[in-house]
Amino acid sequence: MKLTTSQKVAAVTISAGMLSAGILASVANAGPAPEPMSFKAEKCYGIAKAGHNDCASAGNNSCAGTSHRDGERAAWIYVPAGTCAKIVGASMSPS
């Protein structure tokens, strides 16, 4: 049996659709995402990259992600408790 071009296109389209449906079904059945690890956190000033500060910084930014340059002394990010004191140039308070 010889297939016409339109029949070949239809067969390829159907096969691709079935493959896509199988992939989507396997992703949907992967289960819930793992819960993030919980830890005590502290604010650490002076180490945030430009545009990556957490929440409003001490007086210079009104929103998260609005610091203008790397290492702004008033911009902070959350780090696991006890970590900030170990980072060179970091501070537990704005300077």
GILINUR-V601618 format. One record per residue. N is the residue number from 1. D_CENTER is the distance of its C-alpha to the mean C-alpha in Angstrom with 2 decimals. Layout:
# GILINUR-V601618
N&D_CENTER / N&D_CENTER
This chain:
# GILINUR-V601618
1&53.06 / 2&51.67 / 3&48.55 / 4&48.33 / 5&45.44 / 6&44.14 / 7&44.36 / 8&42.38 / 9&39.64 / 10&39.61 / 11&39.42 / 12&36.48 / 13&34.64 / 14&35.32 / 15&34.26 / 16&30.93 / 17&30.39 / 18&31.26 / 19&28.95 / 20&26.01 / 21&26.98 / 22&27.11 / 23&23.65 / 24&22.24 / 25&24.35 / 26&23.14 / 27&19.45 / 28&20.48 / 29&22.44 / 30&19.81 / 31&19.73 / 32&17.31 / 33&13.90 / 34&14.49 / 35&14.29 / 36&12.26 / 37&14.77 / 38&16.50 / 39&17.93 / 40&19.83 / 41&18.11 / 42&19.80 / 43&19.30 / 44&19.64 / 45&21.02 / 46&21.35 / 47&18.48 / 48&15.61 / 49&14.95 / 50&16.10 / 51&13.91 / 52&11.46 / 53&13.78 / 54&13.27 / 55&15.58 / 56&18.93 / 57&20.31 / 58&23.96 / 59&25.84 / 60&24.32 / 61&21.30 / 62&21.19 / 63&17.50 / 64&14.09 / 65&13.01 / 66&16.70 / 67&18.01 / 68&20.16 / 69&20.39 / 70&19.14 / 71&20.63 / 72&22.00 / 73&24.12 / 74&23.34 / 75&19.52 / 76&17.80 / 77&14.67 / 78&14.75 / 79&15.66 / 80&17.47 / 81&21.06 / 82&23.42 / 83&21.01 / 84&21.58 / 85&25.30 / 86&24.65 / 87&22.73 / 88&25.18 / 89&25.20 / 90&23.19 / 91&24.88 / 92&24.77 / 93&26.16 / 94&25.98 / 95&28.72
